[in-house]
Structures are given as C-alpha cells and as structure tokens.
Amino acid sequence: MATKPKKKNPRLASGRKRVRQDVKINAANTSLRSKYRTAVKNVEKAVLAGDKTKATELFAKMQKVVDTVADKGIFHKNKAARDKSRLAAKVKTLATAAA
C-alpha cells in the first residue's frame, strides 16, 4: 500500500506565502485549462452533429478562449495553434459539405 508522504509545512514565512499563492494559482490554472478543453469539445460536438451555423459560432468563441489561455502559458502556443487549425479545417469541410 503506497501512500504519498505527507508534505511538511514550510518554516519560513516566505515559504508559507508561496504555498498560499500556489493554491490560488493552481485553482486559476485548472479553471482556465477546463475552459479551454470545454470550448474545443463544444466545437467538435457541433461538427459531429453537422450543425454548420452553431459550429462556426462556437469556433469564433473558441478561438478567443484558446488564444487567451495560450498567452497565459497554460497550454503551449503551438498546441493552441494546432487545435485551432484542426478545428478550422473541420468547420470548413462542414461548410463545404453543406453547400
């Protein structure tokens, strides 16, 4: 039964402050990461459903979310660009297939 060793509380005030900040930052990063993934997932769902108007609308919103999250360094800029590119291609094929 392997359990994680309990972390010791830092002795120095600066160390204690660092721990407090890490908790806040971790929560913010987790929230942004979730927002990013949800935005991407929503576009993919709309593409699979074949809803062209909804997919284009969600894609526009997704681009903004993806760019802001990448700028903050939560995900690498190349990953953001790759996700946008792939989804743009999917939305485009959906638009051409409908036309």
N, CA, C and O atoms as CSV, one atom per row, in Angstrom:
chain,resi,resn,atom,element,x,y,z
A,1,MET,N,N,0.836,-1.183,0.000
A,1,MET,CA,C,0.000,0.000,0.000
A,1,MET,C,C,0.881,1.247,0.000
A,1,MET,O,O,1.403,1.656,1.037
A,2,ALA,N,N,1.036,1.838,-1.173
A,2,ALA,CA,C,1.900,3.008,-1.311
A,2,ALA,C,C,1.069,4.277,-1.159
A,2,ALA,O,O,0.197,4.566,-1.979
A,3,THR,N,N,1.348,5.022,-0.110
A,3,THR,CA,C,0.659,6.295,0.079
A,3,THR,C,C,1.663,7.419,-0.059
A,3,THR,O,O,2.857,7.253,0.193
A,4,LYS,N,N,1.152,8.562,-0.462
A,4,LYS,CA,C,2.035,9.714,-0.617
A,4,LYS,C,C,2.534,10.166,0.747
A,4,LYS,O,O,1.765,10.203,1.707
A,5,PRO,N,N,3.807,10.508,0.841
A,5,PRO,CA,C,4.286,11.044,2.117
A,5,PRO,C,C,3.669,12.418,2.357
A,5,PRO,O,O,3.515,13.212,1.428
A,6,LYS,N,N,3.322,12.686,3.604
A,6,LYS,CA,C,2.672,13.961,3.926
A,6,LYS,C,C,3.695,15.087,3.786
A,6,LYS,O,O,4.822,14.991,4.271
A,7,LYS,N,N,3.271,16.152,3.113
A,7,LYS,CA,C,4.182,17.281,2.929
A,7,LYS,C,C,4.304,18.066,4.223
A,7,LYS,O,O,3.328,18.266,4.945
A,8,LYS,N,N,5.524,18.505,4.497
A,8,LYS,CA,C,5.761,19.299,5.696
A,8,LYS,C,C,5.410,20.749,5.413
A,8,LYS,O,O,5.559,21.232,4.291
A,9,ASN,N,N,4.944,21.430,6.439
A,9,ASN,CA,C,4.667,22.853,6.288
A,9,ASN,C,C,5.988,23.609,6.291
A,9,ASN,O,O,6.876,23.320,7.093
A,10,PRO,N,N,6.111,24.580,5.388
A,10,PRO,CA,C,7.363,25.357,5.360
A,10,PRO,C,C,7.537,26.164,6.643
A,10,PRO,O,O,6.571,26.650,7.231
A,11,ARG,N,N,8.781,26.293,7.055
A,11,ARG,CA,C,9.062,27.037,8.280
A,11,ARG,C,C,9.097,28.536,8.024
A,11,ARG,O,O,8.581,29.326,8.814
A,12,LEU,N,N,9.705,28.911,6.923
A,12,LEU,CA,C,9.880,30.336,6.642
A,12,LEU,C,C,8.574,30.969,6.187
A,12,LEU,O,O,7.749,30.338,5.526
A,13,ALA,N,N,8.412,32.212,6.554
A,13,ALA,CA,C,7.197,32.948,6.182
A,13,ALA,C,C,7.065,33.034,4.666
A,13,ALA,O,O,5.963,32.936,4.127
A,14,SER,N,N,8.191,33.218,3.982
A,14,SER,CA,C,8.162,33.322,2.517
A,14,SER,C,C,7.707,31.998,1.906
A,14,SER,O,O,7.012,31.979,0.891
A,15,GLY,N,N,8.105,30.900,2.533
A,15,GLY,CA,C,7.701,29.584,2.057
A,15,GLY,C,C,6.215,29.352,2.273
A,15,GLY,O,O,5.538,28.781,1.418
A,16,ARG,N,N,5.708,29.798,3.420
A,16,ARG,CA,C,4.275,29.654,3.711
A,16,ARG,C,C,3.446,30.482,2.732
A,16,ARG,O,O,2.387,30.056,2.272
A,17,LYS,N,N,3.958,31.680,2.425
A,17,LYS,CA,C,3.256,32.554,1.470
A,17,LYS,C,C,3.256,31.902,0.087
A,17,LYS,O,O,2.257,31.950,-0.631
A,18,ARG,N,N,4.370,31.300,-0.273
A,18,ARG,CA,C,4.493,30.636,-1.569
A,18,ARG,C,C,3.436,29.526,-1.693
A,18,ARG,O,O,2.815,29.368,-2.744
A,19,VAL,N,N,3.244,28.775,-0.627
A,19,VAL,CA,C,2.255,27.694,-0.629
A,19,VAL,C,C,0.852,28.267,-0.822
A,19,VAL,O,O,0.055,27.730,-1.591
A,20,ARG,N,N,0.557,29.362,-0.120
A,20,ARG,CA,C,-0.763,30.010,-0.267
A,20,ARG,C,C,-0.972,30.463,-1.704
A,20,ARG,O,O,-2.047,30.272,-2.274
A,21,GLN,N,N,0.055,31.061,-2.284
A,21,GLN,CA,C,-0.043,31.551,-3.662
A,21,GLN,C,C,-0.218,30.382,-4.634
A,21,GLN,O,O,-1.002,30.458,-5.580
A,22,ASP,N,N,0.522,29.304,-4.388
A,22,ASP,CA,C,0.447,28.132,-5.276
A,22,ASP,C,C,-0.962,27.563,-5.328
A,22,ASP,O,O,-1.429,27.140,-6.385
A,23,VAL,N,N,-1.637,27.552,-4.184
A,23,VAL,CA,C,-3.004,27.029,-4.135
A,23,VAL,C,C,-3.917,27.877,-5.017
A,23,VAL,O,O,-4.714,27.350,-5.792
A,24,LYS,N,N,-3.788,29.199,-4.888
A,24,LYS,CA,C,-4.610,30.112,-5.688
A,24,LYS,C,C,-4.308,29.972,-7.177
A,24,LYS,O,O,-5.218,29.864,-7.999
A,25,ILE,N,N,-3.021,29.974,-7.513
A,25,ILE,CA,C,-2.592,29.903,-8.911
A,25,ILE,C,C,-3.031,28.575,-9.531
A,25,ILE,O,O,-3.484,28.532,-10.675
A,26,ASN,N,N,-2.891,27.488,-8.758
A,26,ASN,CA,C,-3.272,26.167,-9.242
A,26,ASN,C,C,-4.762,26.135,-9.568
A,26,ASN,O,O,-5.165,25.575,-10.587
A,27,ALA,N,N,-5.575,26.730,-8.708
A,27,ALA,CA,C,-7.022,26.763,-8.932
A,27,ALA,C,C,-7.353,27.554,-10.194
A,27,ALA,O,O,-8.207,27.147,-10.982
A,28,ALA,N,N,-6.676,28.686,-10.382
A,28,ALA,CA,C,-6.914,29.528,-11.558
A,28,ALA,C,C,-6.510,28.794,-12.835
A,28,ALA,O,O,-7.234,28.820,-13.830
A,29,ASN,N,N,-5.350,28.142,-12.798
A,29,ASN,CA,C,-4.864,27.408,-13.969
A,29,ASN,C,C,-5.787,26.248,-14.317
A,29,ASN,O,O,-6.061,25.996,-15.490
A,30,THR,N,N,-6.265,25.542,-13.295
A,30,THR,CA,C,-7.171,24.412,-13.511
A,30,THR,C,C,-8.446,24.892,-14.174
A,30,THR,O,O,-8.959,24.252,-15.092
A,31,SER,N,N,-8.952,26.016,-13.708
A,31,SER,CA,C,-10.173,26.591,-14.265
A,31,SER,C,C,-9.981,26.959,-15.738
A,31,SER,O,O,-10.837,26.662,-16.572
A,32,LEU,N,N,-8.863,27.603,-16.053
A,32,LEU,CA,C,-8.579,28.001,-17.428
A,32,LEU,C,C,-8.394,26.793,-18.335
A,32,LEU,O,O,-8.859,26.783,-19.475
A,33,ARG,N,N,-7.708,25.770,-17.818
A,33,ARG,CA,C,-7.483,24.547,-18.590
A,33,ARG,C,C,-8.820,23.900,-18.933
A,33,ARG,O,O,-9.027,23.428,-20.051
A,34,SER,N,N,-9.717,23.885,-17.966
A,34,SER,CA,C,-11.045,23.306,-18.158
A,34,SER,C,C,-11.836,24.106,-19.190
A,34,SER,O,O,-12.502,23.536,-20.055
A,35,LYS,N,N,-11.754,25.434,-19.088
A,35,LYS,CA,C,-12.454,26.326,-20.014
A,35,LYS,C,C,-11.996,26.065,-21.458
A,35,LYS,O,O,-12.807,26.010,-22.382
A,36,TYR,N,N,-10.691,25.909,-21.623
A,36,TYR,CA,C,-10.080,25.641,-22.932
A,36,TYR,C,C,-10.635,24.349,-23.519
A,36,TYR,O,O,-11.120,24.318,-24.649
A,37,ARG,N,N,-10.552,23.282,-22.720
A,37,ARG,CA,C,-10.980,21.972,-23.197
A,37,ARG,C,C,-12.464,21.946,-23.521
A,37,ARG,O,O,-12.880,21.325,-24.499
A,38,THR,N,N,-13.267,22.622,-22.699
A,38,THR,CA,C,-14.712,22.684,-22.929
A,38,THR,C,C,-15.010,23.396,-24.243
A,38,THR,O,O,-15.853,22.947,-25.019
A,39,ALA,N,N,-14.315,24.512,-24.492
A,39,ALA,CA,C,-14.535,25.278,-25.725
A,39,ALA,C,C,-14.229,24.417,-26.951
A,39,ALA,O,O,-14.979,24.421,-27.927
A,40,VAL,N,N,-13.122,23.681,-26.889
A,40,VAL,CA,C,-12.725,22.814,-28.005
A,40,VAL,C,C,-13.751,21.694,-28.187
A,40,VAL,O,O,-14.153,21.381,-29.308
A,41,LYS,N,N,-14.164,21.099,-27.071
A,41,LYS,CA,C,-15.132,19.998,-27.116
A,41,LYS,C,C,-16.467,20.436,-27.713
A,41,LYS,O,O,-17.078,19.702,-28.489
A,42,ASN,N,N,-16.913,21.635,-27.347
A,42,ASN,CA,C,-18.189,22.142,-27.855
A,42,ASN,C,C,-18.180,22.272,-29.371
A,42,ASN,O,O,-19.164,21.938,-30.031
A,43,VAL,N,N,-17.069,22.756,-29.925
A,43,VAL,CA,C,-16.955,22.898,-31.382
A,43,VAL,C,C,-16.975,21.515,-32.024
A,43,VAL,O,O,-17.659,21.300,-33.025
A,44,GLU,N,N,-16.222,20.575,-31.443
A,44,GLU,CA,C,-16.178,19.221,-32.000
A,44,GLU,C,C,-17.560,18.568,-31.992
A,44,GLU,O,O,-17.928,17.877,-32.943
A,45,LYS,N,N,-18.324,18.785,-30.921
A,45,LYS,CA,C,-19.681,18.235,-30.838
A,45,LYS,C,C,-20.571,18.812,-31.931
A,45,LYS,O,O,-21.336,18.092,-32.572
A,46,ALA,N,N,-20.458,20.139,-32.135
A,46,ALA,CA,C,-21.272,20.791,-33.164
A,46,ALA,C,C,-20.906,20.270,-34.554
A,46,ALA,O,O,-21.783,20.094,-35.400
A,47,VAL,N,N,-19.625,20.026,-34.792
A,47,VAL,CA,C,-19.169,19.499,-36.087
A,47,VAL,C,C,-19.718,18.083,-36.287
A,47,VAL,O,O,-20.204,17.746,-37.366
A,48,LEU,N,N,-19.638,17.263,-35.243
A,48,LEU,CA,C,-20.158,15.889,-35.346
A,48,LEU,C,C,-21.666,15.878,-35.577
A,48,LEU,O,O,-22.188,15.025,-36.295
A,49,ALA,N,N,-22.358,16.834,-34.959
A,49,ALA,CA,C,-23.813,16.923,-35.135
A,49,ALA,C,C,-24.161,17.423,-36.529
A,49,ALA,O,O,-25.282,17.230,-37.000
A,50,GLY,N,N,-23.197,18.070,-37.193
A,50,GLY,CA,C,-23.412,18.575,-38.553
A,50,GLY,C,C,-24.106,19.927,-38.578
A,50,GLY,O,O,-24.652,20.335,-39.603
A,51,ASP,N,N,-24.082,20.621,-37.444
A,51,ASP,CA,C,-24.721,21.937,-37.342
A,51,ASP,C,C,-23.721,23.021,-37.742
A,51,ASP,O,O,-22.882,23.433,-36.941
A,52,LYS,N,N,-23.822,23.478,-39.000
A,52,LYS,CA,C,-22.833,24.410,-39.552
A,52,LYS,C,C,-22.845,25.760,-38.837
A,52,LYS,O,O,-21.788,26.272,-38.468
A,53,THR,N,N,-24.034,26.344,-38.638
A,53,THR,CA,C,-24.114,27.681,-38.026
A,53,THR,C,C,-23.606,27.669,-36.590
A,53,THR,O,O,-22.867,28.560,-36.171
A,54,LYS,N,N,-24.015,26.642,-35.838
A,54,LYS,CA,C,-23.577,26.541,-34.441
A,54,LYS,C,C,-22.068,26.314,-34.362
A,54,LYS,O,O,-21.390,26.878,-33.503
A,55,ALA,N,N,-21.553,25.484,-35.268
A,55,ALA,CA,C,-20.117,25.181,-35.276
A,55,ALA,C,C,-19.297,26.440,-35.558
A,55,ALA,O,O,-18.281,26.682,-34.905
A,56,THR,N,N,-19.743,27.246,-36.536
A,56,THR,CA,C,-18.992,28.477,-36.863
A,56,THR,C,C,-19.057,29.463,-35.712
A,56,THR,O,O,-18.070,30.130,-35.402
A,57,GLU,N,N,-20.217,29.558,-35.080
A,57,GLU,CA,C,-20.390,30.480,-33.949
A,57,GLU,C,C,-19.505,30.063,-32.774
A,57,GLU,O,O,-18.812,30.892,-32.185
A,58,LEU,N,N,-19.533,28.773,-32.439
A,58,LEU,CA,C,-18.728,28.264,-31.333
A,58,LEU,C,C,-17.234,28.330,-31.648
A,58,LEU,O,O,-16.413,28.534,-30.754
A,59,PHE,N,N,-16.889,28.156,-32.928
A,59,PHE,CA,C,-15.481,28.219,-33.330
A,59,PHE,C,C,-14.913,29.619,-33.080
A,59,PHE,O,O,-13.780,29.765,-32.620
A,60,ALA,N,N,-15.712,30.645,-33.389
A,60,ALA,CA,C,-15.269,32.030,-33.167
A,60,ALA,C,C,-15.011,32.276,-31.679
A,60,ALA,O,O,-14.015,32.902,-31.314
A,61,LYS,N,N,-15.903,31.786,-30.827
A,61,LYS,CA,C,-15.730,31.944,-29.378
A,61,LYS,C,C,-14.529,31.136,-28.890
A,61,LYS,O,O,-13.762,31.589,-28.041
A,62,MET,N,N,-14.380,29.929,-29.445
A,62,MET,CA,C,-13.299,29.048,-29.040
A,62,MET,C,C,-11.936,29.662,-29.332
A,62,MET,O,O,-11.007,29.526,-28.536
A,63,GLN,N,N,-11.817,30.335,-30.466
A,63,GLN,CA,C,-10.529,30.947,-30.825
A,63,GLN,C,C,-10.088,31.948,-29.766
A,63,GLN,O,O,-8.914,31.990,-29.397
A,64,LYS,N,N,-11.018,32.746,-29.281
A,64,LYS,CA,C,-10.691,33.753,-28.275
A,64,LYS,C,C,-10.212,33.084,-26.987
A,64,LYS,O,O,-9.203,33.486,-26.407
A,65,VAL,N,N,-10.940,32.068,-26.549
A,65,VAL,CA,C,-10.583,31.350,-25.319
A,65,VAL,C,C,-9.206,30.704,-25.459
A,65,VAL,O,O,-8.361,30.819,-24.572
A,66,VAL,N,N,-8.992,30.026,-26.586
A,66,VAL,CA,C,-7.734,29.320,-26.830
A,66,VAL,C,C,-6.560,30.303,-26.836
A,66,VAL,O,O,-5.512,30.022,-26.254
A,67,ASP,N,N,-6.733,31.446,-27.486
A,67,ASP,CA,C,-5.652,32.432,-27.541
A,67,ASP,C,C,-5.318,32.995,-26.166
A,67,ASP,O,O,-4.144,33.126,-25.821
A,68,THR,N,N,-6.338,33.329,-25.377
A,68,THR,CA,C,-6.066,33.905,-24.057
A,68,THR,C,C,-5.373,32.891,-23.149
A,68,THR,O,O,-4.450,33.240,-22.414
A,69,VAL,N,N,-5.816,31.648,-23.202
A,69,VAL,CA,C,-5.205,30.607,-22.359
A,69,VAL,C,C,-3.763,30.349,-22.792
A,69,VAL,O,O,-2.886,30.158,-21.950
A,70,ALA,N,N,-3.521,30.344,-24.095
A,70,ALA,CA,C,-2.153,30.127,-24.595
A,70,ALA,C,C,-1.245,31.301,-24.217
A,70,ALA,O,O,-0.074,31.106,-23.891
A,71,ASP,N,N,-1.789,32.514,-24.261
A,71,ASP,CA,C,-0.997,33.696,-23.892
A,71,ASP,C,C,-0.571,33.641,-22.425
A,71,ASP,O,O,0.504,34.120,-22.063
A,72,LYS,N,N,-1.423,33.055,-21.587
A,72,LYS,CA,C,-1.095,32.946,-20.169
A,72,LYS,C,C,-0.127,31.799,-19.888
A,72,LYS,O,O,0.378,31.661,-18.774
A,73,GLY,N,N,0.127,30.974,-20.915
A,73,GLY,CA,C,1.112,29.900,-20.758
A,73,GLY,C,C,0.546,28.634,-20.138
A,73,GLY,O,O,1.310,27.774,-19.700
A,74,ILE,N,N,-0.777,28.499,-20.090
A,74,ILE,CA,C,-1.378,27.293,-19.531
A,74,ILE,C,C,-1.149,26.137,-20.501
A,74,ILE,O,O,-0.807,25.027,-20.093
A,75,PHE,N,N,-1.342,26.414,-21.789
A,75,PHE,CA,C,-1.006,25.465,-22.846
A,75,PHE,C,C,0.004,26.148,-23.751
A,75,PHE,O,O,0.039,27.376,-23.831
A,76,HIS,N,N,0.815,25.373,-24.423
A,76,HIS,CA,C,1.811,25.932,-25.333
A,76,HIS,C,C,1.119,26.584,-26.527
A,76,HIS,O,O,0.065,26.131,-26.974
A,77,LYS,N,N,1.725,27.649,-27.031
A,77,LYS,CA,C,1.138,28.366,-28.172
A,77,LYS,C,C,0.980,27.455,-29.393
A,77,LYS,O,O,0.014,27.582,-30.145
A,78,ASN,N,N,1.926,26.543,-29.585
A,78,ASN,CA,C,1.840,25.633,-30.731
A,78,ASN,C,C,0.659,24.676,-30.602
A,78,ASN,O,O,0.021,24.335,-31.598
A,79,LYS,N,N,0.370,24.244,-29.379
A,79,LYS,CA,C,-0.780,23.365,-29.159
A,79,LYS,C,C,-2.061,24.120,-29.481
A,79,LYS,O,O,-2.971,23.577,-30.107
A,80,ALA,N,N,-2.128,25.369,-29.051
A,80,ALA,CA,C,-3.302,26.193,-29.315
A,80,ALA,C,C,-3.486,26.379,-30.820
A,80,ALA,O,O,-4.595,26.262,-31.341
A,81,ALA,N,N,-2.390,26.667,-31.501
A,81,ALA,CA,C,-2.444,26.863,-32.952
A,81,ALA,C,C,-2.868,25.581,-33.647
A,81,ALA,O,O,-3.649,25.613,-34.598
A,82,ARG,N,N,-2.355,24.460,-33.177
A,82,ARG,CA,C,-2.687,23.163,-33.764
A,82,ARG,C,C,-4.176,22.849,-33.590
A,82,ARG,O,O,-4.838,22.403,-34.527
A,83,ASP,N,N,-4.690,23.086,-32.386
A,83,ASP,CA,C,-6.109,22.843,-32.121
A,83,ASP,C,C,-6.990,23.736,-32.983
A,83,ASP,O,O,-7.984,23.282,-33.549
A,84,LYS,N,N,-6.617,25.013,-33.078
A,84,LYS,CA,C,-7.402,25.949,-33.899
A,84,LYS,C,C,-7.384,25.528,-35.360
A,84,LYS,O,O,-8.413,25.555,-36.035
A,85,SER,N,N,-6.224,25.144,-35.838
A,85,SER,CA,C,-6.070,24.755,-37.233
A,85,SER,C,C,-6.918,23.533,-37.563
A,85,SER,O,O,-7.629,23.514,-38.568
A,86,ARG,N,N,-6.838,22.525,-36.721
A,86,ARG,CA,C,-7.592,21.299,-36.964
A,86,ARG,C,C,-9.094,21.543,-36.929
A,86,ARG,O,O,-9.837,21.024,-37.762
A,87,LEU,N,N,-9.537,22.340,-35.955
A,87,LEU,CA,C,-10.971,22.618,-35.857
A,87,LEU,C,C,-11.441,23.507,-37.007
A,87,LEU,O,O,-12.561,23.357,-37.494
A,88,ALA,N,N,-10.586,24.430,-37.437
A,88,ALA,CA,C,-10.941,25.288,-38.573
A,88,ALA,C,C,-11.163,24.424,-39.810
A,88,ALA,O,O,-12.098,24.656,-40.577
A,89,ALA,N,N,-10.298,23.424,-40.001
A,89,ALA,CA,C,-10.429,22.521,-41.146
A,89,ALA,C,C,-11.726,21.731,-41.062
A,89,ALA,O,O,-12.407,21.542,-42.070
A,90,LYS,N,N,-12.072,21.267,-39.863
A,90,LYS,CA,C,-13.310,20.507,-39.681
A,90,LYS,C,C,-14.540,21.369,-39.966
A,90,LYS,O,O,-15.484,20.927,-40.621
A,91,VAL,N,N,-14.514,22.611,-39.460
A,91,VAL,CA,C,-15.642,23.525,-39.678
A,91,VAL,C,C,-15.754,23.866,-41.158
A,91,VAL,O,O,-16.853,23.982,-41.700
A,92,LYS,N,N,-14.600,24.025,-41.804
A,92,LYS,CA,C,-14.583,24.364,-43.231
A,92,LYS,C,C,-15.175,23.229,-44.069
A,92,LYS,O,O,-15.983,23.467,-44.967
A,93,THR,N,N,-14.765,21.996,-43.769
A,93,THR,CA,C,-15.305,20.851,-44.512
A,93,THR,C,C,-16.808,20.728,-44.289
A,93,THR,O,O,-17.550,20.333,-45.190
A,94,LEU,N,N,-17.244,21.065,-43.094
A,94,LEU,CA,C,-18.675,21.031,-42.767
A,94,LEU,C,C,-19.426,22.060,-43.606
A,94,LEU,O,O,-20.522,21.796,-44.102
A,95,ALA,N,N,-18.811,23.251,-43.757
A,95,ALA,CA,C,-19.428,24.322,-44.519
A,95,ALA,C,C,-19.485,23.965,-46.009
A,95,ALA,O,O,-20.484,24.242,-46.672
A,96,THR,N,N,-18.421,23.354,-46.537
A,96,THR,CA,C,-18.402,22.994,-47.951
A,96,THR,C,C,-19.319,21.809,-48.237
A,96,THR,O,O,-19.923,21.732,-49.307
A,97,ALA,N,N,-19.425,20.888,-47.283
A,97,ALA,CA,C,-20.300,19.729,-47.455
A,97,ALA,C,C,-21.777,20.157,-47.473
A,97,ALA,O,O,-22.601,19.578,-48.181
A,98,ALA,N,N,-22.086,21.195,-46.668
A,98,ALA,CA,C,-23.473,21.673,-46.596
A,98,ALA,C,C,-23.840,22.453,-47.862
A,98,ALA,O,O,-24.996,22.456,-48.285
A,99,ALA,N,N,-22.853,23.105,-48.455
A,99,ALA,CA,C,-23.135,23.943,-49.637
A,99,ALA,C,C,-23.318,23.125,-50.897
A,99,ALA,O,O,-23.560,23.684,-51.967
